[in-house]
Amino acid sequence: MHKRTGAAQTGTDKSIHWGNGILLVITHSGAIAALFFWSWPALISAVILYWIAGSLGIGMGFHRLLTHRGYRVPRIVEYFLVTCGTLALEGGPIQWVTTHRIHHAHTDKEGDPHTPRDGRWWAHIGWIVRGTAQNHDQATYERYAPDLTRDRYYVWLNKNYYLPSFALLIGLLAFGGWGLMLWGIFLRATLGLHATWLVNSATHLWGRRRFLTLEDSRNSWWVALLTFGEGWHNNHHAFPTSARHGLRWYEVDVNWWGIRILQLLGVARMIKRLQFNHTLTTWHVVTDSE
């Protein structure tokens, strides 16, 4: 595949990020070891934690709430969702949000941290271990995530994002043994990482395009199933602030269902969602005040 020269691949930092590389080796090795410790409690714990980290944390917290502000919740609920996101081992919230906002600002162009136009393998995992996206400086944080750099909890959590996972690891090991820990941490996190990376790679390569956006985003039903709704990527890039990504009944969007539940409980408000105007035959974003 043709590789273009872009900031995502040829930035000032081209060295290998050994910390990320070592972490990936450890998580993948632990995932393989988990296969030798199968049990129903281990499987159930992994499934529940996959949902907590991937849906509550990454989809509802890091992505639709923090990055795009598609809805609002009380600060304590926001902190809970974002802390759940750290269990995915995808970095701190300020780093994650900064990278994703850069992606939207330069999607599939010069400066996109993980476009498949720089190579399919690069888009999936290469950008994690090499490049500039995992090494933002303070000026970049303040440019792309000034709302988060002013929050003391997020500044702390961005530096210590591994602590919730470490505490969970100790708890699972103490109360459930090696099997529960390996499945609940290593296998679950490894599968979650690859699911998230598929949004960066697969949904810019394969799938349907409902909207004619200026980049390569696609809707992928199977990536949506793995990521609780994040695979409806063309819908998302066409209207980034919408808290709802799956627009049709058959477009499963578990993260949107979670936001709707919070709304019905009176917790979520100012929800931005897409609405179809039958007169103009166009989609537009509306905001629910309650």
VOSEPA-633055 format. One record per residue (C-alpha): z, x, y negated; residue number from 1. Coordinates in Angstrom, 3 decimals, always signed. Layout:
<pts>
<pt <Z X Y> NUM>
...
</pts>
This chain:
<pts>
<pt <+0.000 +0.000 +0.000> 1>
<pt <-0.825 +1.219 -3.453> 2>
<pt <+2.128 +2.651 -5.348> 3>
<pt <+2.046 +2.554 -9.099> 4>
<pt <+3.944 +4.893 -11.365> 5>
<pt <+6.756 +2.904 -12.928> 6>
<pt <+10.197 +3.312 -14.415> 7>
<pt <+11.771 +1.804 -11.321> 8>
<pt <+10.450 +4.615 -9.201> 9>
<pt <+10.041 +7.507 -11.579> 10>
<pt <+13.031 +7.144 -13.877> 11>
<pt <+15.111 +10.071 -15.032> 12>
<pt <+17.291 +9.807 -11.914> 13>
<pt <+15.096 +10.465 -8.854> 14>
<pt <+17.796 +12.014 -6.693> 15>
<pt <+19.284 +10.361 -3.643> 16>
<pt <+22.417 +8.334 -4.305> 17>
<pt <+24.500 +9.765 -1.500> 18>
<pt <+27.329 +7.284 -1.958> 19>
<pt <+25.004 +4.345 -1.357> 20>
<pt <+23.285 +6.152 +1.495> 21>
<pt <+26.550 +6.942 +3.256> 22>
<pt <+27.782 +3.368 +2.755> 23>
<pt <+24.595 +1.999 +4.319> 24>
<pt <+24.906 +4.329 +7.303> 25>
<pt <+28.523 +3.238 +7.815> 26>
<pt <+27.801 -0.484 +7.493> 27>
<pt <+24.790 -0.369 +9.809> 28>
<pt <+26.692 +1.736 +12.360> 29>
<pt <+29.590 -0.718 +12.218> 30>
<pt <+27.150 -3.606 +12.675> 31>
<pt <+25.792 -2.024 +15.854> 32>
<pt <+29.324 -1.355 +17.127> 33>
<pt <+30.233 -5.002 +16.477> 34>
<pt <+27.777 -6.092 +19.166> 35>
<pt <+30.106 -4.556 +21.768> 36>
<pt <+33.093 -6.599 +20.504> 37>
<pt <+31.680 -10.114 +20.675> 38>
<pt <+34.020 -13.105 +20.701> 39>
<pt <+33.955 -16.636 +19.361> 40>
<pt <+36.644 -15.930 +16.715> 41>
<pt <+34.657 -12.879 +15.567> 42>
<pt <+31.445 -14.886 +15.303> 43>
<pt <+33.117 -17.766 +13.455> 44>
<pt <+34.831 -15.415 +10.998> 45>
<pt <+31.521 -13.642 +10.320> 46>
<pt <+29.723 -16.941 +9.647> 47>
<pt <+32.442 -18.179 +7.283> 48>
<pt <+32.580 -14.870 +5.410> 49>
<pt <+28.761 -14.737 +5.247> 50>
<pt <+28.897 -18.065 +3.408> 51>
<pt <+31.801 -17.043 +1.163> 52>
<pt <+30.171 -13.761 +0.124> 53>
<pt <+26.550 -14.901 +0.071> 54>
<pt <+26.776 -18.444 -1.249> 55>
<pt <+30.006 -18.737 -3.243> 56>
<pt <+29.839 -15.096 -4.316> 57>
<pt <+26.257 -13.924 -4.800> 58>
<pt <+24.283 -17.160 -5.144> 59>
<pt <+26.707 -19.333 -7.097> 60>
<pt <+28.738 -16.534 -8.720> 61>
<pt <+26.788 -13.360 -9.465> 62>
<pt <+23.396 -15.013 -9.813> 63>
<pt <+23.382 -18.580 -11.084> 64>
<pt <+26.672 -18.402 -12.996> 65>
<pt <+27.019 -14.872 -14.381> 66>
<pt <+23.416 -13.700 -14.688> 67>
<pt <+21.708 -16.876 -15.899> 68>
<pt <+24.613 -19.048 -17.033> 69>
<pt <+23.057 -22.039 -15.310> 70>
<pt <+26.392 -23.854 -15.395> 71>
<pt <+29.961 -23.429 -16.637> 72>
<pt <+33.307 -23.497 -14.857> 73>
<pt <+36.882 -22.697 -15.926> 74>
<pt <+37.481 -18.960 -16.183> 75>
<pt <+39.803 -18.858 -13.155> 76>
<pt <+37.093 -20.492 -10.995> 77>
<pt <+34.503 -18.082 -12.377> 78>
<pt <+36.711 -15.111 -11.507> 79>
<pt <+37.201 -16.488 -7.987> 80>
<pt <+33.467 -16.919 -7.355> 81>
<pt <+32.632 -13.489 -8.756> 82>
<pt <+35.382 -11.828 -6.728> 83>
<pt <+33.893 -13.478 -3.632> 84>
<pt <+30.617 -11.808 -4.626> 85>
<pt <+32.133 -8.345 -4.315> 86>
<pt <+32.666 -9.028 -0.591> 87>
<pt <+28.884 -8.736 -0.187> 88>
<pt <+29.168 -5.000 -0.982> 89>
<pt <+26.276 -5.210 -3.450> 90>
<pt <+28.093 -3.426 -6.247> 91>
<pt <+30.163 -4.579 -9.182> 92>
<pt <+29.333 -7.693 -11.203> 93>
<pt <+28.240 -5.880 -14.376> 94>
<pt <+25.952 -3.557 -12.442> 95>
<pt <+24.493 -6.435 -10.403> 96>
<pt <+23.894 -8.642 -13.436> 97>
<pt <+22.388 -5.782 -15.439> 98>
<pt <+19.942 -4.924 -12.666> 99>
<pt <+18.915 -8.536 -12.205> 100>
<pt <+18.441 -9.178 -15.911> 101>
<pt <+16.272 -6.047 -16.083> 102>
<pt <+14.274 -7.433 -13.163> 103>
<pt <+13.625 -10.668 -15.071> 104>
<pt <+12.744 -8.801 -18.250> 105>
<pt <+10.148 -6.607 -16.478> 106>
<pt <+9.250 -8.520 -13.314> 107>
<pt <+6.535 -6.704 -11.346> 108>
<pt <+5.783 -4.520 -14.350> 109>
<pt <+6.813 -1.109 -15.638> 110>
<pt <+10.598 -1.004 -15.512> 111>
<pt <+11.211 -3.498 -12.712> 112>
<pt <+13.891 -1.868 -10.511> 113>
<pt <+12.560 -3.216 -7.208> 114>
<pt <+9.011 -4.533 -7.399> 115>
<pt <+6.896 -4.397 -4.207> 116>
<pt <+4.116 -3.002 -6.377> 117>
<pt <+6.015 +0.274 -6.014> 118>
<pt <+5.965 -0.151 -2.227> 119>
<pt <+7.332 -2.731 +0.174> 120>
<pt <+9.987 -0.438 +1.601> 121>
<pt <+10.955 +0.582 -1.935> 122>
<pt <+11.467 -3.062 -2.923> 123>
<pt <+13.598 -3.767 +0.122> 124>
<pt <+15.930 -0.775 +0.350> 125>
<pt <+14.426 +2.332 -1.246> 126>
<pt <+15.596 +1.412 -4.735> 127>
<pt <+19.181 +1.285 -3.442> 128>
<pt <+19.302 +4.937 -2.402> 129>
<pt <+17.007 +6.389 -5.050> 130>
<pt <+16.021 +5.528 -8.611> 131>
<pt <+17.765 +4.361 -11.752> 132>
<pt <+18.885 +0.831 -10.851> 133>
<pt <+22.107 +2.015 -9.185> 134>
<pt <+23.055 +4.356 -12.021> 135>
<pt <+23.115 +2.346 -15.261> 136>
<pt <+24.765 +3.980 -18.249> 137>
<pt <+27.072 +2.199 -20.663> 138>
<pt <+24.300 +1.650 -23.205> 139>
<pt <+22.258 -0.213 -20.586> 140>
<pt <+25.261 -2.335 -19.667> 141>
<pt <+25.844 -3.235 -23.291> 142>
<pt <+22.180 -4.071 -23.830> 143>
<pt <+21.707 -6.315 -20.797> 144>
<pt <+25.225 -7.596 -20.093> 145>
<pt <+27.185 -7.527 -23.372> 146>
<pt <+28.943 -10.760 -22.405> 147>
<pt <+30.448 -9.059 -19.354> 148>
<pt <+31.307 -5.685 -20.876> 149>
<pt <+33.702 -7.492 -23.234> 150>
<pt <+35.632 -9.015 -20.320> 151>
<pt <+38.448 -6.729 -19.140> 152>
<pt <+38.566 -8.227 -15.641> 153>
<pt <+34.859 -7.660 -15.073> 154>
<pt <+35.088 -4.120 -16.397> 155>
<pt <+37.889 -3.433 -13.915> 156>
<pt <+36.148 -5.222 -11.048> 157>
<pt <+32.898 -3.380 -11.712> 158>
<pt <+34.685 -0.067 -11.146> 159>
<pt <+36.773 -1.277 -8.205> 160>
<pt <+34.485 -3.814 -6.521> 161>
<pt <+35.254 -2.361 -3.075> 162>
<pt <+38.977 -3.232 -3.224> 163>
<pt <+38.648 -6.909 -2.162> 164>
<pt <+36.549 -5.824 +0.838> 165>
<pt <+39.039 -3.099 +1.727> 166>
<pt <+41.919 -5.586 +1.573> 167>
<pt <+39.921 -7.992 +3.746> 168>
<pt <+39.157 -5.200 +6.218> 169>
<pt <+42.855 -4.375 +6.582> 170>
<pt <+43.749 -8.050 +7.005> 171>
<pt <+41.109 -8.716 +9.658> 172>
<pt <+42.056 -5.569 +11.558> 173>
<pt <+45.763 -6.371 +11.435> 174>
<pt <+45.484 -10.025 +12.492> 175>
<pt <+42.344 -10.046 +14.614> 176>
<pt <+41.740 -6.555 +15.903> 177>
<pt <+38.589 -4.447 +15.946> 178>
<pt <+36.235 -7.244 +16.944> 179>
<pt <+37.186 -9.538 +14.069> 180>
<pt <+37.007 -6.650 +11.602> 181>
<pt <+33.642 -5.309 +12.781> 182>
<pt <+32.016 -8.738 +12.749> 183>
<pt <+33.715 -9.987 +9.587> 184>
<pt <+33.005 -6.857 +7.549> 185>
<pt <+30.254 -4.628 +8.922> 186>
<pt <+27.889 -6.956 +10.787> 187>
<pt <+28.285 -9.760 +8.263> 188>
<pt <+27.813 -7.463 +5.253> 189>
<pt <+24.793 -5.708 +6.783> 190>
<pt <+23.017 -8.998 +7.456> 191>
<pt <+23.920 -10.196 +3.968> 192>
<pt <+22.527 -7.070 +2.329> 193>
<pt <+19.191 -7.396 +4.089> 194>
<pt <+19.034 -11.101 +3.242> 195>
<pt <+19.516 -10.342 -0.450> 196>
<pt <+16.976 -7.521 -0.329> 197>
<pt <+14.433 -9.920 +1.183> 198>
<pt <+14.559 -11.844 -2.088> 199>
<pt <+13.464 -8.651 -3.837> 200>
<pt <+10.755 -7.782 -1.320> 201>
<pt <+9.533 -10.713 +0.793> 202>
<pt <+9.570 -13.367 -1.928> 203>
<pt <+7.307 -11.202 -4.073> 204>
<pt <+4.877 -10.712 -1.186> 205>
<pt <+4.600 -13.854 +0.958> 206>
<pt <+4.959 -17.576 +0.359> 207>
<pt <+3.711 -20.387 -1.851> 208>
<pt <+3.440 -20.462 -5.630> 209>
<pt <+4.217 -23.851 -7.173> 210>
<pt <+4.164 -22.420 -10.702> 211>
<pt <+1.599 -19.978 -12.121> 212>
<pt <+4.045 -17.375 -13.381> 213>
<pt <+2.952 -14.002 -14.753> 214>
<pt <+4.355 -12.084 -11.766> 215>
<pt <+4.199 -12.224 -7.976> 216>
<pt <+7.177 -14.472 -7.168> 217>
<pt <+6.805 -16.775 -4.142> 218>
<pt <+8.758 -19.595 -2.520> 219>
<pt <+9.892 -18.652 +0.991> 220>
<pt <+11.634 -21.252 +3.159> 221>
<pt <+12.970 -18.740 +5.663> 222>
<pt <+14.419 -16.449 +2.990> 223>
<pt <+15.962 -19.553 +1.409> 224>
<pt <+17.692 -20.370 +4.699> 225>
<pt <+19.081 -16.829 +4.958> 226>
<pt <+20.306 -16.790 +1.338> 227>
<pt <+21.540 -20.369 +0.863> 228>
<pt <+18.640 -21.265 -1.439> 229>
<pt <+17.724 -18.048 -3.240> 230>
<pt <+14.350 -17.921 -1.484> 231>
<pt <+12.820 -20.563 -3.756> 232>
<pt <+11.989 -17.609 -5.934> 233>
<pt <+8.857 -18.852 -7.678> 234>
<pt <+10.765 -21.942 -8.831> 235>
<pt <+13.496 -19.637 -10.106> 236>
<pt <+11.205 -17.264 -11.992> 237>
<pt <+9.402 -20.170 -13.629> 238>
<pt <+12.739 -21.562 -14.924> 239>
<pt <+15.410 -18.817 -14.587> 240>
<pt <+18.260 -20.724 -16.248> 241>
<pt <+18.059 -23.706 -13.908> 242>
<pt <+21.053 -23.896 -11.575> 243>
<pt <+18.885 -25.745 -9.069> 244>
<pt <+16.217 -23.723 -7.251> 245>
<pt <+15.093 -26.098 -4.494> 246>
<pt <+13.184 -28.868 -6.245> 247>
<pt <+12.042 -31.063 -3.361> 248>
<pt <+14.132 -32.762 -0.670> 249>
<pt <+12.843 -30.321 +1.937> 250>
<pt <+13.699 -27.234 -0.135> 251>
<pt <+17.169 -26.528 +1.237> 252>
<pt <+19.389 -25.148 -1.536> 253>
<pt <+22.976 -24.814 -0.328> 254>
<pt <+24.004 -23.007 -3.516> 255>
<pt <+22.882 -26.001 -5.570> 256>
<pt <+24.846 -28.320 -3.282> 257>
<pt <+27.914 -26.183 -3.949> 258>
<pt <+27.417 -26.469 -7.695> 259>
<pt <+26.960 -30.241 -7.386> 260>
<pt <+30.224 -30.492 -5.429> 261>
<pt <+31.987 -28.607 -8.211> 262>
<pt <+30.426 -31.020 -10.689> 263>
<pt <+31.579 -34.065 -8.726> 264>
<pt <+35.086 -32.570 -8.619> 265>
<pt <+35.011 -32.226 -12.402> 266>
<pt <+35.018 -28.415 -12.244> 267>
<pt <+31.412 -27.526 -13.161> 268>
<pt <+29.829 -28.689 -16.418> 269>
<pt <+26.924 -27.871 -18.721> 270>
<pt <+24.709 -27.674 -15.645> 271>
<pt <+21.105 -26.749 -16.342> 272>
<pt <+18.590 -28.207 -13.905> 273>
<pt <+14.909 -28.985 -13.677> 274>
<pt <+13.658 -32.508 -14.258> 275>
<pt <+10.120 -33.770 -13.757> 276>
<pt <+8.492 -35.662 -16.643> 277>
<pt <+6.130 -38.149 -15.007> 278>
<pt <+4.438 -38.973 -18.301> 279>
<pt <+3.579 -35.373 -19.125> 280>
<pt <+3.490 -34.329 -15.435> 281>
<pt <+5.529 -31.237 -16.256> 282>
<pt <+8.910 -29.796 -15.323> 283>
<pt <+11.501 -29.000 -17.972> 284>
<pt <+15.158 -27.893 -18.057> 285>
<pt <+17.814 -30.434 -18.981> 286>
<pt <+21.557 -29.880 -19.371> 287>
<pt <+24.171 -32.203 -17.883> 288>
<pt <+27.060 -32.383 -20.322> 289>
<pt <+29.469 -33.559 -17.631> 290>
</pts>
